[in-house]
Amino acid sequence: MKSEMEPLMVQILPDLHRSSSTTYIFTKPKSKPAKAIILLKAASFAITLGLFFLFFTIVLCEYWPSSFRYSVVIDAGSSGTRIHVFRYKIESGKPVFDFGEENYASKKLSPGLSAYADNPDQASVSVTELVEFAKGRIPNGRLKKSDIRLMATAGMRLLEVDVQEQILEVTRRVLRSSGFKFQDEWATVISGSDEGIYAWVVANYAIGSLGGDPLQTTGIVELGGASAQVTFVSSEHVPPEFSRTISYGNVSYTIYSHSFLNYGGQDAAQEKLLESLQNSVANSTGDGIVTDPCTPKGYIYDKKSIQAAGNFSKCRAATFAMLKEGKENCAYEHCSIGSTFTPTSLQGSFLATENFYHTSKFFELEEQDWLSEMILAGTSFCGEEWSNLKVKYPKTKEKYLNGYCFSSAYIISMLHDSLGVPLDDERIKYANKAGEKEIPLDWALGAFILNTPTTISDYGGKSRKMFGFGNETKYKI
């Protein structure tokens, strides 16, 4: 091996006092300009490779079929506004959904948007906070390609149309400046039937029956804050105004779907009953005081004209009478609730969600025979003194605790007395999740599924097509 250093010989001549000369040997570096050039080229190549890798990564994330995509749905309900953030993949040209913790997040703020009827501008505060929550879960590079939609439900449907529009316009301003992909028509008040369809979709997707035999699908009964929805596949003839058609794959589903506005389980229906009681002379003691059988005795109302007198049987009778109001005006072959058409029977299996679930869990009911157990639990609860209940359930907020006497009786009068579900019917179960993966039974998840294009070729800024034919709406999946 050659030395890296060359010797340099220097001879020092002797002075007059020395007898000989001395030779010193030094070394100096070899001139190697080629090595420096090689190192420079290597560094340049590394930088170029790094930049190429970065560029390739960006392109990969942007166009590669298996990369993550994001979508956001804001559920503007009557009791609060909840944002849902979804992450999903495209594999073999089709979307793949996973509602596990890594791919799904949500946050709720109260009150609902309808609470801002007198001051619409205030609606921007909660919507802005929810948007920031979503932005914190989506990469900056994907934000402008991630769609965001706001769908308002029963609370907003109860407001005057001009007030609805004022609140919606406030939310649109927030969403336009959010950095998300947004169009003004994506902030709207949806119909109760659409809400029911969305809930039906996510339930059957979770169970795995979406795309299979229509008669093997699962129906949904929801008891929300301001409305109740009934949605299922019926083999009976359904008038067009109550019919919805969904095509999934090669299977077409004709679905009965209706929303009973003002019949929500813990808010609107209870207020409706109180108004009915106050207007009823029969329930007056003669001194202008109305007795309320749906609230445990001892509870103090803001209005002195109402006196709590908890009694499950009387509450059940009162709520059933309320559900029958207007039935004499039924223009169809069969009406179960008021003058609204319903099929003669609930066909197939059902999942009872929202307040059906929350009330059943509060009473710790077994899934089997839960309707029969609801009667026993409700009877016991309604008969308790309010002061005892507060001691017995110290962790439950009073505004919810107060409602369980009403909701227990209302559930029985709606499902059994009105819709005809047998108390021992094992086809109907209460739930808030379904399927092996325990997917949340939230209608917003169904809205996300319906609004997600089915193939990669659909990704051109186009949302799912919704075709209207008269009173019948067709969703093409």
C-alpha positions, 0 to 999 in steps of 0.5 A: 500500500502506498503511503498517503504522504510523500517524503521531502528531503532537505539537506542542511549544510554544515557550518564551520564547526561541524564535521559533516552535513545533516539531512532532515526528512519531512513529509507533506500531503499528497495533492488529492483533488479527486477525493474532494470532488468525489465527496462533494458529488456524494453529498450532492447525490444524497441531497438529490436522493432525499429531495426525490424521496420527499417528492415521491412521498408527497406524490404517493400520499396524493395519488397512491390508492392505499393512502389515507383520506379524511372526511368530517360530518357535523351533527347539529342535533337538538341537545348539542352539536357533535363533530365526527372525523373519519380517516379511511383508505382506498384499496383496489379503487374502493373505500375501506372504512374502519371506525376504530379509535385510530380512524374515528374521533368525535367531540360534542358541545352543548347546547345545540345550534337551535338554542341560538335562535335569538342570537344566530351569530353566537352559533359560530363559537361552538362550530369554530371550536369543533372545526379546530378539533377536527383540524388537529386530527388531519395532516395540513397537506390533506386539509383542503382535500378533506370534505366537511359537512354540517347536517342539522336535525330535529332541533333546527327543523322546529325553528322557522325557516328564516331562522334556520337559514340565519344560523346556517349562514353563520356556520357556512362562514366558519366552514368556508374559512376553515381550510376544508373542502366545503360547498354552501349546500353542504351545510343544511337541515336534513329531513327526518327520513334522511336521518333514519336512512343514515342510521339504517345504513350504518347499522346494517353496514356494522352487522354486515347485512348491507348488500344482502337479502333485504328481508334479512336486514335490521330495522332501526327505531331511534328516540332522539331529543326532539324526534323519533325515527322508524326505518326498516324494510317492509314487504307491505305496500308503502305510500310514496311519501314514506318510501325510500329506495337504496341500491347497494351493489346489485341489491335494491332496498325499498325502505319505510322511513319516517320521523315523528317530530316533537316525539323525541324521548327526553325533551320534546315529547316530555314538554309536549305532554306537560303542555297537554296536561296543563291544557286538560281540565280533567287533570286539574285539581280545581285550584289550577294545579296540574298533576304530572304522573311522569315526574317523581313526587317531591320534584319542584318545578319552575312553574308553580302550576305543576305538581309532581305525582310520579306514577308509572301506570298513569304516565304510560296512559298519558303518553299513550293518549298523546301518541294517539292524538289525531289518529281519527284523521288517519287517511291510510290503511294503518296508523300507529302514531297519530295520523301517520302511516305505519306498516301493520307490523315491524318486520324483521329484527330491530335495534333500538337506539339513542334514548332507548339505549340510555334509559335501558342502561340507566336501569341496568336492564338485561338485553333479553326481556328488556321491555318487560323489565322496563315496566318493573324498573319504571314502576319502582323509579316513578314511585320513589321520592325525588329526594331519595332518588338524588341520594340513590343516584348522586352521579346522575345530573338532575336534568337527566334523572328527572326524565327517567320516569317519563322515558321508561313509560314512554318507551313502553307506550311507543314500542308496545302500546302503539307500534305493537312490539310484544314485551317478550319479542327477542327480535328487538334489542337496545344498542348503541354499537353493533357488529363484531367491531362494535361500530357506533350506531350514530346516523352521522356514520351512515351519512359519511358512508353514503357521501363517500364515493365508491370508487377512486374514479369518483374523486373529482370533487363530486359528492354522492349523487342523490336523485329525487323522483317525486316524493321518493328519494333514491340514493345510489351507492 
